[in-house]
Amino acid sequence: MRRTRYFLPTLKEAPREAQIVSHQLMLRAGMIDQHCAGIYTWLPLGTAVLQNIAAIVREEQNKVGAQEMIMPTVQSADLWKESGRYEAYGEEMLRLQDRHGRDLLYTPTAEEVVTDIARNHLKSYRDLPNLTYQINWKFRDEIRPRFGVMRGREFYMKDAYSIDINQEEARNSYKEMMKAYVRTFRRLGLTAVPAKADTGPIGGDLSHEFLIVAKTGESELFYEERLEDIMTRSDEHVDVDEILSIYAATDEIHDEATCPVSKENLKVARGIEVGHIFYFGTKYSEALGLTLAGPDNTTFTPHMGSYGIGVSRLVAAIIEASHDEKGIIWPESVAPFKIGLVNLRASDDACVAACEEIYKTLINSGITVLYDDRDERAGVKFADMELIGLPWQVSVGPRGIKNGLVELKNRKTGDVIELSCEAMVIKMIEHFYK
């Protein structure tokens, strides 16, 4: 994409209302625009990151056999009244009525809808296990929305739901989903610790929240040191039983007096919650009368679980975990563009010709490139590239081109090397397709 054609309204300074780094950088990098309190328009750069994260989440959900569907964002209140959560959920639920006076709500979660679908379409134990998910917008009417998309009212979320024949099978589904989560966060380049958690308004007796380790985290996190190594491995293997056996808790649950981990092996950090998984047994299947035919002419009530990942929250959480004083540092897996190509002198024919050839070759190789072809000072272009945090920067200037050379910079490490245009292109193609 050419910068002269790309809608990217960057800012030199962050607006005063932006209190945390991710909110400041998302506004400055032209990723979002505030529509009203806690509600944002996702601009092209932000949308690209959001979609890249969603794609990784989707791939890992599909690997464990989850099937994607799209449920309504506006739900009938009747289901929630049937489950007993319509009043119990509290003021975070946005309640409304249609023109006929029927009670509706803007969905904060979808356990009731999934259970209703199941009771309408599942008939017997042969239809189980059933594992479905969606990636869709949700709304929770936060009393004090703040910190940008970190604690906004409207958010983009992956929510999955499992239905199983009994507790044992439901816990197996829980473990499979935990595997998917571990692999997802590894691919996102994050250290995400699964900590035992309260089940809250979802209900149930087994729950873990996944928290990204970041200095600006909202919760204090305590965990055994070896868990960090397990969560950041680069392979596909995930031993869930090993993970579940290792101590990890937030400050709400951690008790220094009873902590089973020695002080030498206990790590204390700040964490940002980006995912939460629940096993809640028969809470919703009983409330909504979901029963299926079992073997030998019996009937049974299925066991269920739900599994959420805050996709839009992850965008902010990644920035909190990966930035410097100049701007964002995107992991390659989610970057809006893999390479930023900078023409340091747009009026120089040799620079223009070299940039055009590099741009065309990389694009034709399937590598996403943001080509800054603006007639701007080099300092402005460099500042924008550092701000938006693309993994690689290629700078083309008149002095280097005279010698047939360009500069290649790694945004994460800051390392800069000079090499020919052809060698740079080969290096990047080999890097991204290794």
Secondary structure, DSSP 8 states (H G I E B T S, - for coil): -BGGGS-----SS--TT--SHHHHHHHHTTSEEEEETTEEEE-HHHHHHHHHHHHHHHHHHHHTT-EE----SEEEHHHHHHHTHHHHT-TTSEEEE-TT--EEEE-S--HHHHHHHHHHH--BGGG--EEEEEEEEEE---SS-BTGGGB-SEEEEEEEEEEESSHHHHHHHHHHHHHHHHHHHHHTT--EEEEE---GGG--SEEEEEEEE-TT-SEEEEEEHHHHHHHT-SSS---HHHHHTS-EEETTT--TTT--S-TTTEEEEEEEEEEEEEEEETHHHHHTT--EE-GGG-EE--EEEEEEEEHHHHHHHHHHHSEETTEE---TTT-S-SEEEEES-TT-HHHHHHHHHHHHHHHHTT--EEEE--S--HHHHHHHHHHHT-SEEEEE-HHHHHTTEEEEEETTT--EEEEEHHHHHHHHHHHHT-
